[in-house]
Amino acid sequence: MDLQIDLLKLNIVTALEQQHRIQPIALRAATILAERIEQHLAAGAAPRAIDAMVAPALTVDMNRTSDNDAADSIADALFTALLLKLET
């Protein structure tokens, strides 16, 4: 399955002096998302083309969230939106 993310819009709280964390978190979220998609397909789901999807707004408080937890939350939101789109 090919997945192209044209726009990933994050609402990040208190990122002052923590900007260096944002790119690694986004990259980790993409990796987690890819792993979940692979697991979903391995479980027997048929790949299907979709034109676009929108994930719900997600706020990440950089002072209270680890990089792994932030990446996991982002991946969860994206995977949930993807599953909802595939079901319609």
LINRA-V818601 format. One record per backbone hydrogen bond with DSSP energy under -0.5 kcal/mol. CO is the residue of the C=O (numbers start at 1). NH is the residue of the N-H. Records with the same first field share a line. If there is no record, write none. Layout:
CO->NH + NH
This chain:
3->5
4->6
7->9
8->10
10->12
11->13 + 60
13->62
15->18
18->21
19->22 + 23
20->24
21->25
22->26
23->27
24->28
25->29
26->30
27->31
28->32
29->33
30->34
31->35
32->36
33->37
34->38
35->39
36->40
37->41
38->42
39->43
40->45
41->44
58->11
59->61
60->13 + 62
61->64 + 65
66->70
67->71
68->72
69->73
70->74
71->75
72->76
73->77
74->78
75->79
76->80
77->81
78->82
79->83
80->84
81->85
82->86
83->87
84->88
85->88
